[in-house]
Amino acid sequence: MEQAELRRRARLAIESHKIPNWHPHQLWGVHGVGGPCAICGLPVNQNELEYEVQFSREANPKGRVSGDDHFQVFHVHIHCFSAWDLERTV
């Protein structure tokens, strides 16, 4: 996917509140497990790397929560994360 399309999808994800637009609390690089990317919606396959991104729930208490109730957890492709990081600071 081209960078312009990734950035467009990142903007839409931010505007529709699919993913927050502030700096994450924690960030891990791991192999994908086949789940959908929070930004582009495509699966992050096992042969790809993803970021598991955690946001503190206090900043957005109505956000999507996975696992620990104190954090929102999102899975994103590495290149989608880069586009999101650019768009969140614009």
N, CA, C and O atoms as CSV, one atom per row, in Angstrom:
chain,resi,resn,atom,element,x,y,z
A,1,MET,N,N,0.848,-1.172,0.000
A,1,MET,CA,C,0.000,0.000,0.000
A,1,MET,C,C,0.898,1.241,0.000
A,1,MET,O,O,1.910,1.280,0.699
A,2,GLU,N,N,0.530,2.229,-0.770
A,2,GLU,CA,C,1.339,3.442,-0.872
A,2,GLU,C,C,1.213,4.294,0.390
A,2,GLU,O,O,0.219,4.215,1.112
A,3,GLN,N,N,2.228,5.102,0.641
A,3,GLN,CA,C,2.285,5.938,1.841
A,3,GLN,C,C,1.089,6.891,1.936
A,3,GLN,O,O,0.545,7.094,3.021
A,4,ALA,N,N,0.682,7.470,0.816
A,4,ALA,CA,C,-0.461,8.404,0.844
A,4,ALA,C,C,-1.731,7.688,1.305
A,4,ALA,O,O,-2.513,8.250,2.071
A,5,GLU,N,N,-1.940,6.460,0.846
A,5,GLU,CA,C,-3.121,5.694,1.256
A,5,GLU,C,C,-3.022,5.295,2.723
A,5,GLU,O,O,-4.021,5.334,3.441
A,6,LEU,N,N,-1.840,4.916,3.175
A,6,LEU,CA,C,-1.652,4.586,4.592
A,6,LEU,C,C,-1.968,5.791,5.479
A,6,LEU,O,O,-2.631,5.656,6.507
A,7,ARG,N,N,-1.494,6.954,5.078
A,7,ARG,CA,C,-1.754,8.166,5.861
A,7,ARG,C,C,-3.231,8.524,5.857
A,7,ARG,O,O,-3.760,8.987,6.868
A,8,ARG,N,N,-3.907,8.314,4.725
A,8,ARG,CA,C,-5.352,8.565,4.650
A,8,ARG,C,C,-6.095,7.640,5.613
A,8,ARG,O,O,-6.987,8.077,6.339
A,9,ARG,N,N,-5.723,6.373,5.612
A,9,ARG,CA,C,-6.367,5.416,6.521
A,9,ARG,C,C,-6.054,5.735,7.984
A,9,ARG,O,O,-6.907,5.571,8.857
A,10,ALA,N,N,-4.843,6.187,8.240
A,10,ALA,CA,C,-4.478,6.573,9.610
A,10,ALA,C,C,-5.313,7.765,10.064
A,10,ALA,O,O,-5.792,7.788,11.198
A,11,ARG,N,N,-5.492,8.756,9.190
A,11,ARG,CA,C,-6.335,9.919,9.512
A,11,ARG,C,C,-7.768,9.481,9.818
A,11,ARG,O,O,-8.371,9.940,10.788
A,12,LEU,N,N,-8.302,8.597,8.989
A,12,LEU,CA,C,-9.664,8.104,9.202
A,12,LEU,C,C,-9.783,7.348,10.522
A,12,LEU,O,O,-10.775,7.498,11.236
A,13,ALA,N,N,-8.775,6.535,10.849
A,13,ALA,CA,C,-8.794,5.786,12.112
A,13,ALA,C,C,-8.773,6.735,13.304
A,13,ALA,O,O,-9.446,6.494,14.305
A,14,ILE,N,N,-8.008,7.799,13.197
A,14,ILE,CA,C,-7.947,8.798,14.281
A,14,ILE,C,C,-9.278,9.553,14.379
A,14,ILE,O,O,-9.838,9.697,15.465
A,15,GLU,N,N,-9.775,10.031,13.236
A,15,GLU,CA,C,-11.016,10.824,13.221
A,15,GLU,C,C,-12.228,10.022,13.685
A,15,GLU,O,O,-13.145,10.579,14.288
A,16,SER,N,N,-12.237,8.715,13.408
A,16,SER,CA,C,-13.373,7.873,13.799
A,16,SER,C,C,-13.159,7.231,15.170
A,16,SER,O,O,-13.951,6.392,15.600
A,17,HIS,N,N,-12.094,7.627,15.845
A,17,HIS,CA,C,-11.769,7.165,17.199
A,17,HIS,C,C,-11.520,5.655,17.271
A,17,HIS,O,O,-11.764,5.031,18.303
A,18,LYS,N,N,-11.036,5.074,16.173
A,18,LYS,CA,C,-10.648,3.661,16.193
A,18,LYS,C,C,-9.359,3.471,16.967
A,18,LYS,O,O,-9.112,2.416,17.551
A,19,ILE,N,N,-8.539,4.519,16.961
A,19,ILE,CA,C,-7.269,4.493,17.683
A,19,ILE,C,C,-6.996,5.914,18.181
A,19,ILE,O,O,-7.257,6.876,17.459
A,20,PRO,N,N,-6.477,6.058,19.394
A,20,PRO,CA,C,-6.206,7.405,19.917
A,20,PRO,C,C,-5.144,8.143,19.098
A,20,PRO,O,O,-4.441,7.544,18.284
A,21,ASN,N,N,-5.041,9.443,19.329
A,21,ASN,CA,C,-4.045,10.247,18.613
A,21,ASN,C,C,-2.981,10.803,19.547
A,21,ASN,O,O,-2.351,11.811,19.229
A,22,TRP,N,N,-2.770,10.164,20.695
A,22,TRP,CA,C,-1.720,10.607,21.606
A,22,TRP,C,C,-0.648,9.534,21.721
A,22,TRP,O,O,-0.827,8.401,21.273
A,23,HIS,N,N,0.463,9.912,22.329
A,23,HIS,CA,C,1.611,9.020,22.463
A,23,HIS,C,C,1.225,7.784,23.284
A,23,HIS,O,O,0.607,7.921,24.339
A,24,PRO,N,N,1.580,6.578,22.816
A,24,PRO,CA,C,1.218,5.364,23.548
A,24,PRO,C,C,1.981,5.217,24.860
A,24,PRO,O,O,3.083,5.740,25.024
A,25,HIS,N,N,1.365,4.494,25.784
A,25,HIS,CA,C,1.980,4.188,27.075
A,25,HIS,C,C,3.086,3.143,26.905
A,25,HIS,O,O,4.168,3.285,27.476
A,26,GLN,N,N,2.817,2.101,26.126
A,26,GLN,CA,C,3.774,1.018,25.863
A,26,GLN,C,C,3.706,0.640,24.394
A,26,GLN,O,O,2.689,0.843,23.731
A,27,LEU,N,N,4.811,0.085,23.894
A,27,LEU,CA,C,4.890,-0.330,22.499
A,27,LEU,C,C,5.805,-1.535,22.412
A,27,LEU,O,O,6.939,-1.495,22.890
A,28,TRP,N,N,5.317,-2.614,21.802
A,28,TRP,CA,C,6.135,-3.815,21.619
A,28,TRP,C,C,6.108,-4.221,20.163
A,28,TRP,O,O,5.075,-4.124,19.502
A,29,GLY,N,N,7.237,-4.673,19.667
A,29,GLY,CA,C,7.323,-5.252,18.336
A,29,GLY,C,C,7.250,-6.767,18.459
A,29,GLY,O,O,8.063,-7.372,19.158
A,30,VAL,N,N,6.284,-7.382,17.788
A,30,VAL,CA,C,6.092,-8.829,17.854
A,30,VAL,C,C,5.670,-9.340,16.477
A,30,VAL,O,O,5.343,-8.552,15.589
A,31,HIS,N,N,5.680,-10.660,16.308
A,31,HIS,CA,C,5.153,-11.256,15.081
A,31,HIS,C,C,3.632,-11.205,15.126
A,31,HIS,O,O,3.033,-11.373,16.187
A,32,GLY,N,N,3.014,-10.975,13.984
A,32,GLY,CA,C,1.565,-10.910,13.897
A,32,GLY,C,C,0.919,-12.240,14.245
A,32,GLY,O,O,1.550,-13.295,14.178
A,33,VAL,N,N,-0.345,-12.168,14.616
A,33,VAL,CA,C,-1.107,-13.375,14.954
A,33,VAL,C,C,-2.320,-13.533,14.036
A,33,VAL,O,O,-3.178,-14.382,14.280
A,34,GLY,N,N,-2.394,-12.723,12.988
A,34,GLY,CA,C,-3.489,-12.834,12.034
A,34,GLY,C,C,-4.664,-11.918,12.313
A,34,GLY,O,O,-5.630,-11.901,11.551
A,35,GLY,N,N,-4.595,-11.157,13.397
A,35,GLY,CA,C,-5.671,-10.227,13.726
A,35,GLY,C,C,-5.625,-8.996,12.842
A,35,GLY,O,O,-4.610,-8.736,12.196
A,36,PRO,N,N,-6.727,-8.221,12.804
A,36,PRO,CA,C,-6.764,-7.036,11.945
A,36,PRO,C,C,-5.940,-5.877,12.512
A,36,PRO,O,O,-5.880,-5.665,13.724
A,37,CYS,N,N,-5.320,-5.150,11.615
A,37,CYS,CA,C,-4.596,-3.928,11.972
A,37,CYS,C,C,-5.630,-2.860,12.311
A,37,CYS,O,O,-6.617,-2.699,11.592
A,38,ALA,N,N,-5.408,-2.128,13.405
A,38,ALA,CA,C,-6.341,-1.082,13.838
A,38,ALA,C,C,-6.388,0.089,12.868
A,38,ALA,O,O,-7.296,0.917,12.940
A,39,ILE,N,N,-5.429,0.166,11.971
A,39,ILE,CA,C,-5.378,1.305,11.053
A,39,ILE,C,C,-5.882,0.951,9.657
A,39,ILE,O,O,-6.761,1.630,9.126
A,40,CYS,N,N,-5.334,-0.104,9.061
A,40,CYS,CA,C,-5.745,-0.440,7.690
A,40,CYS,C,C,-6.819,-1.516,7.639
A,40,CYS,O,O,-7.480,-1.672,6.612
A,41,GLY,N,N,-7.008,-2.265,8.727
A,41,GLY,CA,C,-8.028,-3.303,8.768
A,41,GLY,C,C,-7.611,-4.639,8.198
A,41,GLY,O,O,-8.330,-5.627,8.350
A,42,LEU,N,N,-6.458,-4.689,7.541
A,42,LEU,CA,C,-5.967,-5.950,6.980
A,42,LEU,C,C,-5.315,-6.787,8.067
A,42,LEU,O,O,-4.815,-6.236,9.048
A,43,PRO,N,N,-5.308,-8.116,7.913
A,43,PRO,CA,C,-4.681,-8.952,8.935
A,43,PRO,C,C,-3.172,-8.731,8.995
A,43,PRO,O,O,-2.528,-8.460,7.982
A,44,VAL,N,N,-2.621,-8.852,10.203
A,44,VAL,CA,C,-1.172,-8.833,10.391
A,44,VAL,C,C,-0.768,-10.301,10.513
A,44,VAL,O,O,-0.949,-10.916,11.564
A,45,ASN,N,N,-0.230,-10.845,9.453
A,45,ASN,CA,C,0.069,-12.268,9.386
A,45,ASN,C,C,1.296,-12.648,10.203
A,45,ASN,O,O,2.080,-11.785,10.599
A,46,GLN,N,N,1.457,-13.934,10.450
A,46,GLN,CA,C,2.562,-14.432,11.267
A,46,GLN,C,C,3.926,-14.154,10.654
A,46,GLN,O,O,4.917,-14.072,11.379
A,47,ASN,N,N,3.997,-14.007,9.338
A,47,ASN,CA,C,5.272,-13.705,8.693
A,47,ASN,C,C,5.576,-12.207,8.650
A,47,ASN,O,O,6.567,-11.791,8.049
A,48,GLU,N,N,4.718,-11.388,9.292
A,48,GLU,CA,C,4.906,-9.937,9.360
A,48,GLU,C,C,5.148,-9.522,10.808
A,48,GLU,O,O,4.753,-10.211,11.748
A,49,LEU,N,N,5.801,-8.385,10.956
A,49,LEU,CA,C,5.957,-7.814,12.287
A,49,LEU,C,C,4.853,-6.798,12.527
A,49,LEU,O,O,4.385,-6.134,11.602
A,50,GLU,N,N,4.452,-6.690,13.773
A,50,GLU,CA,C,3.452,-5.707,14.158
A,50,GLU,C,C,3.915,-5.013,15.422
A,50,GLU,O,O,4.798,-5.489,16.136
A,51,TYR,N,N,3.297,-3.880,15.674
A,51,TYR,CA,C,3.436,-3.253,16.981
A,51,TYR,C,C,2.172,-3.563,17.772
A,51,TYR,O,O,1.058,-3.407,17.271
A,52,GLU,N,N,2.358,-4.001,19.003
A,52,GLU,CA,C,1.256,-4.063,19.950
A,52,GLU,C,C,1.361,-2.763,20.729
A,52,GLU,O,O,2.339,-2.536,21.441
A,53,VAL,N,N,0.357,-1.914,20.593
A,53,VAL,CA,C,0.384,-0.564,21.137
A,53,VAL,C,C,-0.614,-0.480,22.286
A,53,VAL,O,O,-1.781,-0.837,22.126
A,54,GLN,N,N,-0.157,-0.010,23.439
A,54,GLN,CA,C,-1.032,0.158,24.599
A,54,GLN,C,C,-1.154,1.630,24.952
A,54,GLN,O,O,-0.167,2.363,25.016
A,55,PHE,N,N,-2.397,2.040,25.178
A,55,PHE,CA,C,-2.684,3.394,25.623
A,55,PHE,C,C,-3.291,3.325,27.010
A,55,PHE,O,O,-4.126,2.464,27.288
A,56,SER,N,N,-2.874,4.226,27.875
A,56,SER,CA,C,-3.454,4.308,29.203
A,56,SER,C,C,-4.925,4.656,29.075
A,56,SER,O,O,-5.293,5.580,28.350
A,57,ARG,N,N,-5.753,3.922,29.775
A,57,ARG,CA,C,-7.197,4.126,29.689
A,57,ARG,C,C,-7.651,5.440,30.294
A,57,ARG,O,O,-8.702,5.956,29.913
A,58,GLU,N,N,-6.900,5.988,31.212
A,58,GLU,CA,C,-7.305,7.247,31.844
A,58,GLU,C,C,-7.442,8.374,30.834
A,58,GLU,O,O,-8.247,9.284,31.032
A,59,ALA,N,N,-6.675,8.330,29.760
A,59,ALA,CA,C,-6.733,9.390,28.757
A,59,ALA,C,C,-7.999,9.300,27.913
A,59,ALA,O,O,-8.439,10.305,27.355
A,60,ASN,N,N,-8.591,8.106,27.811
A,60,ASN,CA,C,-9.790,7.923,27.003
A,60,ASN,C,C,-10.617,6.786,27.597
A,60,ASN,O,O,-10.576,5.673,27.072
A,61,PRO,N,N,-11.363,7.025,28.668
A,61,PRO,CA,C,-12.047,5.948,29.376
A,61,PRO,C,C,-13.107,5.217,28.567
A,61,PRO,O,O,-13.524,4.128,28.960
A,62,LYS,N,N,-13.556,5.782,27.446
A,62,LYS,CA,C,-14.574,5.102,26.639
A,62,LYS,C,C,-13.950,4.262,25.530
A,62,LYS,O,O,-14.674,3.713,24.699
A,63,GLY,N,N,-12.638,4.151,25.501
A,63,GLY,CA,C,-11.951,3.437,24.432
A,63,GLY,C,C,-12.088,1.933,24.520
A,63,GLY,O,O,-12.542,1.385,25.524
A,64,ARG,N,N,-11.693,1.293,23.468
A,64,ARG,CA,C,-11.702,-0.157,23.379
A,64,ARG,C,C,-10.672,-0.726,24.335
A,64,ARG,O,O,-9.555,-0.212,24.406
A,65,VAL,N,N,-11.011,-1.759,25.063
A,65,VAL,CA,C,-10.097,-2.324,26.054
A,65,VAL,C,C,-9.911,-3.801,25.791
A,65,VAL,O,O,-10.869,-4.519,25.504
A,66,SER,N,N,-8.676,-4.250,25.888
A,66,SER,CA,C,-8.341,-5.660,25.760
A,66,SER,C,C,-7.463,-6.034,26.929
A,66,SER,O,O,-6.603,-5.247,27.323
A,67,GLY,N,N,-7.649,-7.198,27.492
A,67,GLY,CA,C,-6.780,-7.637,28.582
A,67,GLY,C,C,-6.968,-6.802,29.825
A,67,GLY,O,O,-8.077,-6.682,30.345
A,68,ASP,N,N,-5.895,-6.233,30.292
A,68,ASP,CA,C,-5.906,-5.419,31.499
A,68,ASP,C,C,-6.851,-4.231,31.318
A,68,ASP,O,O,-6.754,-3.498,30.334
A,69,ASP,N,N,-7.759,-4.047,32.268
A,69,ASP,CA,C,-8.746,-2.969,32.166
A,69,ASP,C,C,-8.159,-1.570,32.207
A,69,ASP,O,O,-8.873,-0.599,31.953
A,70,HIS,N,N,-6.891,-1.443,32.518
A,70,HIS,CA,C,-6.261,-0.124,32.602
A,70,HIS,C,C,-5.711,0.360,31.263
A,70,HIS,O,O,-5.314,1.518,31.140
A,71,PHE,N,N,-5.686,-0.515,30.264
A,71,PHE,CA,C,-5.080,-0.162,28.982
A,71,PHE,C,C,-5.968,-0.534,27.809
A,71,PHE,O,O,-6.723,-1.505,27.863
A,72,GLN,N,N,-5.865,0.253,26.753
A,72,GLN,CA,C,-6.439,-0.076,25.447
A,72,GLN,C,C,-5.310,-0.707,24.653
A,72,GLN,O,O,-4.199,-0.175,24.646
A,73,VAL,N,N,-5.556,-1.804,23.997
A,73,VAL,CA,C,-4.514,-2.506,23.250
A,73,VAL,C,C,-4.899,-2.554,21.780
A,73,VAL,O,O,-6.025,-2.912,21.434
A,74,PHE,N,N,-3.950,-2.189,20.913
A,74,PHE,CA,C,-4.167,-2.197,19.468
A,74,PHE,C,C,-3.011,-2.931,18.806
A,74,PHE,O,O,-1.878,-2.885,19.285
A,75,HIS,N,N,-3.305,-3.605,17.708
A,75,HIS,CA,C,-2.290,-4.294,16.913
A,75,HIS,C,C,-2.234,-3.599,15.566
A,75,HIS,O,O,-3.263,-3.419,14.915
A,76,VAL,N,N,-1.032,-3.203,15.141
A,76,VAL,CA,C,-0.883,-2.474,13.883
A,76,VAL,C,C,0.372,-2.924,13.147
A,76,VAL,O,O,1.380,-3.275,13.760
A,77,HIS,N,N,0.289,-2.905,11.818
A,77,HIS,CA,C,1.483,-3.146,11.000
A,77,HIS,C,C,2.518,-2.069,11.325
A,77,HIS,O,O,2.164,-0.956,11.713
A,78,ILE,N,N,3.771,-2.401,11.169
A,78,ILE,CA,C,4.856,-1.438,11.410
A,78,ILE,C,C,4.681,-0.205,10.513
A,78,ILE,O,O,4.781,0.927,10.986
A,79,HIS,N,N,4.420,-0.427,9.217
A,79,HIS,CA,C,4.283,0.711,8.293
A,79,HIS,C,C,3.002,1.514,8.577
A,79,HIS,O,O,2.978,2.723,8.346
A,80,CYS,N,N,1.961,0.875,9.063
A,80,CYS,CA,C,0.739,1.604,9.437
A,80,CYS,C,C,0.993,2.463,10.674
A,80,CYS,O,O,0.484,3.579,10.778
A,81,PHE,N,N,1.783,1.935,11.612
A,81,PHE,CA,C,2.131,2.714,12.798
A,81,PHE,C,C,2.883,3.978,12.401
A,81,PHE,O,O,2.624,5.052,12.946
A,82,SER,N,N,3.805,3.859,11.463
A,82,SER,CA,C,4.569,5.030,11.006
A,82,SER,C,C,3.640,6.091,10.414
A,82,SER,O,O,3.795,7.282,10.683
A,83,ALA,N,N,2.675,5.648,9.606
A,83,ALA,CA,C,1.712,6.595,9.023
A,83,ALA,C,C,0.865,7.232,10.118
A,83,ALA,O,O,0.619,8.437,10.088
A,84,TRP,N,N,0.418,6.432,11.086
A,84,TRP,CA,C,-0.372,6.953,12.211
A,84,TRP,C,C,0.434,7.975,12.999
A,84,TRP,O,O,-0.088,9.028,13.365
A,85,ASP,N,N,1.704,7.673,13.264
A,85,ASP,CA,C,2.547,8.575,14.036
A,85,ASP,C,C,2.716,9.916,13.325
A,85,ASP,O,O,2.734,10.961,13.975
A,86,LEU,N,N,2.840,9.896,12.013
A,86,LEU,CA,C,2.923,11.147,11.249
A,86,LEU,C,C,1.607,11.920,11.314
A,86,LEU,O,O,1.609,13.132,11.529
A,87,GLU,N,N,0.492,11.228,11.131
A,87,GLU,CA,C,-0.813,11.893,11.090
A,87,GLU,C,C,-1.240,12.425,12.464
A,87,GLU,O,O,-1.906,13.458,12.536
A,88,ARG,N,N,-0.881,11.758,13.526
A,88,ARG,CA,C,-1.310,12.211,14.851
A,88,ARG,C,C,-0.620,13.494,15.275
A,88,ARG,O,O,-1.103,14.195,16.164
A,89,THR,N,N,0.499,13.805,14.650
A,89,THR,CA,C,1.263,15.003,15.016
A,89,THR,C,C,1.030,16.168,14.046
A,89,THR,O,O,1.584,17.252,14.229
A,90,VAL,N,N,0.211,15.942,13.020
A,90,VAL,CA,C,-0.050,16.999,12.031
A,90,VAL,C,C,-1.045,17.989,12.575
A,90,VAL,O,O,-1.394,18.952,11.892
